[in-house]
């Protein structure tokens, strides 16, 4: 009985970590994909890899690493492509985070829009350039969020499938 209780606790803890990671996709307070990955790896370690094996962890690790790298490269490439400063990206992310407390529309559109424009104006860019830049930042942010959410759901789905096959 004690083993079943501890395994239930471990599974619950891992799912909590995974859920926090999934929430982090939309609210970029925490590293989303790395947390989902950590929850899955923690479950593997806690169960001595009896339920998920090293090949599954390798697949999940590669998937997570590719998404994190694409997200990072996408921001850098998009910013350079459209001459957005690093401050505009930071402004968009911070304002998106603040806006997310007021609802998804504010977190995904209004916050990043205002954050990018205000940060560009603060560093001395003109309003026309600032407004033009924000479009690309929002497209990049929303595209990255959609990709991270999709891959996060895929990682969780594969994990659940693996767990239900062995339990």
C-alpha positions in Angstrom: 0.0 0.0 0.0 2.8 2.4 0.9 4.5 1.9 -2.5 1.2 2.7 -4.3 0.7 5.8 -2.2 4.3 7.0 -2.9 3.9 6.3 -6.6 0.6 8.3 -6.6 2.3 11.2 -4.9 5.2 11.1 -7.4 2.8 11.0 -10.3 0.8 13.9 -8.8 3.9 16.0 -8.2 5.1 15.3 -11.8 1.8 16.2 -13.3 1.8 19.4 -11.2 5.2 20.4 -12.6 4.1 19.5 -16.1 0.9 21.5 -15.7 2.9 24.5 -14.5 5.1 24.1 -17.6 2.0 24.1 -19.8 0.6 27.2 -18.1 4.1 28.8 -18.7 3.5 28.5 -22.4 0.9 31.2 -22.3 2.2 33.1 -19.2 6.0 33.3 -19.7 6.8 33.4 -16.0 8.4 30.0 -16.0 10.3 28.1 -18.7 7.5 26.1 -20.2 9.0 23.3 -22.3 11.9 22.7 -19.9 9.4 22.3 -17.0 7.3 19.8 -18.9 10.5 17.9 -19.8 11.6 18.1 -16.1 8.3 16.7 -14.9 8.6 13.7 -17.3 12.3 13.1 -16.4 11.5 13.3 -12.6 8.8 10.7 -13.1 11.3 8.5 -14.9 13.9 8.9 -12.1 11.4 8.4 -9.3 10.1 5.2 -10.8 13.6 3.9 -11.7 12.6 4.0 -15.4 10.2 1.1 -14.9 7.4 2.9 -16.8 9.3 5.2 -19.2 12.6 4.1 -20.6 15.7 5.8 -21.9 14.7 5.8 -25.5 11.4 7.6 -24.6 13.3 10.1 -22.6 15.8 10.7 -25.4 12.9 11.3 -27.8 11.2 13.8 -25.4 14.6 15.5 -24.7 15.3 16.0 -28.4 11.8 17.3 -29.0 12.0 19.7 -26.1 15.5 20.9 -27.1 14.5 21.5 -30.7 11.6 23.7 -29.6 13.6 25.7 -27.1 16.3 26.3 -29.7 13.8 27.2 -32.4 12.1 29.6 -30.1 15.4 31.3 -29.2 16.6 31.4 -32.8 13.2 32.7 -34.0 13.3 35.7 -31.7 16.9 36.5 -32.6 16.3 36.1 -36.4 13.0 38.0 -36.3 14.4 40.8 -34.3 17.4 41.2 -36.6 15.3 40.7 -39.8 13.0 43.6 -38.8 15.6 45.7 -37.0 13.8 45.4 -33.7 16.0 46.1 -30.7 16.4 43.6 -27.8 14.4 46.2 -25.8 11.4 45.8 -28.0 11.4 42.0 -27.4 11.8 42.5 -23.7 9.1 45.2 -23.7 6.7 42.9 -25.6 7.4 39.9 -23.3 7.0 42.0 -20.0 3.9 43.8 -21.2 2.5 40.5 -22.5 3.0 39.0 -19.0 1.4 41.9 -17.3 -1.5 41.9 -19.8 -2.1 38.2 -19.3 -3.4 39.0 -15.8 -6.2 40.9 -17.5 -7.1 38.1 -20.0 -5.8 36.2 -23.0 -6.4 39.0 -25.4 -4.4 41.4 -23.4 -1.6 38.8 -22.8 -1.3 37.7 -26.4 -2.1 40.9 -28.4 -2.5 44.2 -26.5 0.3 43.8 -23.9 3.0 42.8 -26.4 1.8 45.5 -28.9 2.0 48.3 -26.3 5.3 46.9 -24.8 7.0 46.8 -28.2 5.9 50.3 -29.2 6.7 51.9 -25.8 10.1 50.3 -25.6 11.0 51.4 -29.1 9.9 54.9 -28.3 11.9 54.9 -25.1 15.1 54.0 -27.0 14.5 56.8 -29.5 12.9 55.1 -32.5 10.1 57.0 -34.2 6.5 56.1 -33.9 6.1 54.7 -37.5 9.1 52.4 -37.0 7.8 51.4 -33.6 4.3 50.5 -34.9 5.8 48.6 -37.8 8.1 46.6 -35.5 5.4 45.5 -33.1 3.6 43.5 -35.8 6.6 41.3 -36.3 7.1 40.8 -32.6 3.5 39.9 -32.0 3.5 37.5 -34.9 6.7 35.9 -33.6 5.4 35.7 -30.0 2.1 34.2 -31.0 3.7 31.8 -33.5 6.2 30.7 -30.8 3.4 30.3 -28.3 1.3 28.2 -30.7 4.3 26.0 -31.5 5.3 25.6 -27.8 1.7 24.8 -26.8 1.4 22.2 -29.6 4.7 20.5 -28.7 3.9 20.8 -25.0 0.6 19.0 -25.5 2.4 16.4 -27.7 5.0 15.8 -25.0 2.3 15.4 -22.4 0.2 13.2 -24.6 3.1 10.9 -25.4 4.0 10.8 -21.7 0.4 9.8 -20.8 0.3 7.2 -23.5 3.6 5.7 -22.3 2.3 5.7 -18.7 -1.0 4.1 -19.5 0.6 1.4 -21.5 2.7 0.3 -18.5 0.4 0.9 -15.6 
